[in-house]
Amino acid sequence: MKISVIVPVYNAERYLDKLVQSVLSQTYEDYELILVDDSSKDNSYLLMKKYQEMDSRIKAYTKENTGPGLTRKFGFEKSSGDLFFFVDSDDWLEKNALSFLMAQESDVDLIFYGSSFHSVNGNVTLYSPNLCICHGFSEVQEGMIDLITNPKYYDYLGFTWNKVFRSNILKEYNIRFIENLSYREDEVFTLHYAHY
């Protein structure tokens, strides 16, 4: 199954190398890395073009500035994977992350996965909610409510960079990021997707 890794990029030249190298070093190889520049003012797009020349799985695009939601939407429209997930440009993937994700239950429609925040002073905060495999609409609703009401991970639900989505669901139900919504647009997207 092919995975599309979609990255909205804005003034991220200092982070891009770590991100791209973390994807290129994955043991699972059936992926594409889609980098979408949102009219950066630095050399982000030049670096992206360099990476595209290094590996045919990397695609680099640039577009007018519209913010992260519509930049993710643009990336999805350029993608060809069966599954996809969004990675922010200052993030990176842990070793074997794609292999681990692909080894999970194969017929799921949405995967939430753990993450860690690394601050400049060296602190690391782990986000790792309990394992919960939900089948059917009511179980998904219960799982979502558990995430929203969990005081330790209350904002975990809204992120798009900690989830794997199915492309066919987005296409069938025309689920997209909403234009002109620049606050919690990822949470609206996630909830809309989870409905299906």
Summary of the structure (lengths in Angstrom):
residues: 196
radius of gyration: 16.3
end to end distance: 21.0
largest distance: 47.0
contacts: 553
relative contact order: 0.17
helix: 37%
strand: 19%
